[in-house]
Amino acid sequence: MDKKTLLKRFGKNVKIERIKKDLTQEQLAEIMNVSQNYVANIEGGKANMSLGKVLELSEHIGTNINTLLNFNTQDD
């Protein structure tokens, strides 16, 4: 798996979990103290989050970090 694919899969996981929690990108951005554009770039596979931010994200949206980092069960 290359970096581009990894970022896209991670972004898709973030979007799925955000929607499950009934949050808009704007609401998630506010919770995370980041811009809505940053959230959009994460979900679009265009930006890379640090592991610390991934952990923070999982805690804020109440999901297991493993769910966000699961890349094996999704299509490219």
C-alpha positions in Angstrom: 0.0 0.0 0.0 1.4 3.4 -0.9 1.0 6.6 1.1 -1.8 8.0 -1.1 -3.9 4.9 -0.7 -3.3 4.9 3.1 -4.3 8.5 3.5 -7.5 7.9 1.4 -8.5 4.9 3.5 -7.8 6.7 6.7 -9.9 9.7 5.5 -12.7 7.4 4.6 -12.6 5.9 8.1 -12.7 9.3 9.7 -15.7 10.4 7.5 -17.6 7.2 8.3 -17.0 7.6 12.1 -17.9 11.3 12.0 -21.2 10.6 10.2 -22.0 7.8 12.7 -21.7 10.4 15.4 -23.9 12.8 13.5 -21.3 15.5 13.3 -20.6 17.9 10.5 -17.1 18.6 9.4 -17.5 22.0 11.1 -18.6 20.5 14.4 -15.7 18.0 14.4 -13.2 20.8 13.6 -14.5 22.8 16.5 -14.2 19.9 18.9 -10.7 19.2 17.6 -9.7 22.9 17.6 -8.7 22.7 13.9 -10.1 24.3 10.8 -13.0 22.8 8.8 -10.7 22.8 5.8 -8.2 20.6 7.7 -11.0 18.1 8.4 -12.0 18.1 4.8 -8.4 17.5 3.7 -8.1 14.6 6.1 -11.3 13.0 4.8 -10.2 13.6 1.3 -6.8 11.9 1.8 -5.0 15.1 1.2 -3.5 15.7 4.6 -1.8 13.6 7.2 -2.6 13.5 10.9 0.0 12.9 13.6 -0.6 9.8 15.7 -1.3 12.1 18.6 -4.0 13.8 16.7 -5.5 10.5 15.6 -5.7 9.4 19.3 -7.3 12.8 20.2 -9.8 12.4 17.3 -10.8 8.9 18.4 -11.3 10.1 22.0 -13.4 13.1 20.9 -15.7 11.1 18.7 -15.9 8.1 21.0 -14.5 5.5 18.7 -11.6 3.0 19.1 -8.4 4.2 17.5 -8.2 0.8 15.8 -11.4 1.6 13.9 -9.7 4.7 12.4 -6.5 2.8 11.6 -8.2 -0.3 10.0 -7.1 -0.3 6.4 -7.7 -4.0 5.5 -11.5 -4.2 5.0 -12.1 -1.4 2.5 -11.9 -1.2 -1.3 -9.3 1.1 -2.9 
